[in-house]
Amino acid sequence: MIQHARRAAAILILVSLASTSSAGQLRIAAVAEPRISSTDRTTPRDLIRASHGATHKQDEGNQTGEGLAVPESDRLRIKIRMMAALFNDGAISSLGFEQQGRLGYAIIELAGKATDRLSYFVEINPVNETRPLPSCGEEFFFYPNDPRNFQAGPNVSCEPDGRLRVDDYRFLALDLIPQQGPLRQAYLQYRSGRYAIRFGRFIVPTGFGWEEAGSFTSKDATHIQRINAHASFGGMITLTGRRADGSVLGTVNVAAILGEGNRNRDYTYFYFADASLDTNSALTTIVSGSLQPARGLELRAAYQFGYTGSKVERLPNFYASKRHDKALVFSGRYQPTPYLKVFGEYARYTWGLTATSARLLGLNEDPVVKPGYYAGFDLGVPITPSVRVGTVVTREELTRDDSLVKLMSEQGRFQAALGKHERSVVARVYADLGRYVTVALFRNDLSNPFPWLSGITPVGGPRAFQPDRGSNKYGLVVRFHVP
């Protein structure tokens, strides 16, 4: 009987995958549930008997029996998104790794409704490379993720790929979102009128998503976009306001999350434990909202208050300590015509050791303030009814200040100093081929004041502390989705 049940389930999946809606969307519907009206006298025992009868018919080879129908349904829908790129990144040129062809993400999205008000959403992405790894080090180079930097703590084995997955300046992944293993997002949502409650792991609404603002990969996204791209476990309440005609006027979100996924950005490596594991007893709070006061105009704001990491008094260590994780982000976008969008963001982050951790380590107690902005435009025109070409250009300026720069500045090491800026100009040319495929070329001219703090250029030998000539990035991107 179990064998037959498995066979029936397999047939159901195959039949479902072959079915498409009239709009071309790929859908898999759950098995239709028996519906009992107010006048129906069917009892639960009758339903069980009917189910047994249907199974018996299937055992006899009749695959059109009850329980195997595949109707149009919102209980389960599947979408697929994929992004890949061939790129050159001078920041990972050590040992000849600068040219790579990689899959950025291959996302399977599962969504559906359990009831009219309760829905679920799951994203599975097996490509998970955003997390830094412990480096084995290299002669004449400084790697902040070298386990030998830990003055105290558990033993951490180094990994050869750690020289490529260091920090926000030397990284391999094309994706931006930190994941919990293969899970990108997975949450339940209850909606009633203007209110929605979300619980699980979700992408936090802070600023524009990188693809919303015309970026394709982590290699051409601005640093502010990469910092704001954050998924975490928690809960969120959303209030949506609408105009009389039903269009959205604005939204307000209040979220409480673990927030640990951001800890590696400020060098809280915490012995390279999984960043989805919470080390801090206090939740991170985020309040954000959007407003569309006029046609084509959207304004957003977000405030985040929280901490990452934890102060381990028995094992005091700079790389495993408690840090500030606060942010204030203002975003704006205006589309005066169907062909042109202009956008920009201002961000002010507060990072650095908390006062208690700094005192434990004998360091300066002042937090690190990291302000910056980017601005850009997206100009695109249709060439044929199914082809649109365009260009996106952004310019960013952001202070290089963080906990590591502050530490090295205090210790007088590696020519580090607070107040320096990283700057970038990114140009992209893209073509939307139909509704489902986008092909793009990008070039990111990036200036990093301290490339040697990320293992990009040497701190010893004849080429020590040379100006950054190796962080520029360019490449070809293909993005595909099945709605």
SULRASUL-V341497 format. One line per field, one symbol per residue. psi: psi as a letter, one per 40 degrees, with the letter a starting at -180 (. if undefined). burial: I if it has 16 or more other ideal C-beta (glycine too) atoms within 10 Angstrom, else O. A space follows every 50 residues. Layout:
BEGIN
psi->???
burial->???
END
This chain:
BEGIN
psi->dddddddddddddddddehiideehhihiihhihhhidehehiddddddd dddddddddeeheeiieeigihiedhihihiihiihihhdefehefedhi hihdighhhhiihdaddhiihhhhhehgeehiihieiiheihhdfheeeh diiihhiihdedeegcaedhidididhiigbehdihiihhhhbeihhhha hihhghaiidddfeididdeiidddddeghiihaihhhhhhiideeihdi ihhhihidedeededffgdfffiheehhehdhihhhhiiihgdihehhii iihhhaiiaihgdeghhdegihiigiihhhiihhgdieehhiiiihihih aiiiddddddefihehihhgiiiiiaihhiihdidehhiaihhihihhie haddddddddefiffiiieiiiiihhhihihhgaeehhhiiihhhhhhdg deeeediieiaefhfiihefeiiiihihhiih.
burial->OOOOOOOIOOOIOOOIOOOOOOOOOIIIIOIOOOOOOOOOOOOOOOOOOO OOOIIOIIOOOOOOIOIIOIOOIOIOIIIOIIIIIOIIIIIIIIOOOOOI OIOIIIIIIOIIIOOOOOIIIIIIIOIIIIIIIIIIIOOOIIIIIIIOII OOIOOIOIIOOIIIIIIIIIIIIIIIIIIIOOIIIIIOIOIOOOOIOIOI IIIIIIIIIIIOIIIIIIIIIIIIIIIIIIIIIIOIOIOIOOOOOOOOOI IOIOIIIIIIIIIIIIIIIIIIOOIIOIIIOOIIOIOIIIIIOOOOOIII IIOIIIIIIIIIOOOIIIIIIIIIIIIOIOIIIOOOOOOOIOIIIIIOII IIIIOOIIOIOOIOOOIIOIOIIIIIIIOIOOOOOOOIIIOIOIOIIIII IIIIIIIIIOOOOIOIOOOOOIOIOIIIOIOIIOOOOIIIIIIIOIIIII IIIIIIIIIOOOOOOOOIOIIIIIIOIIIOOOO
END
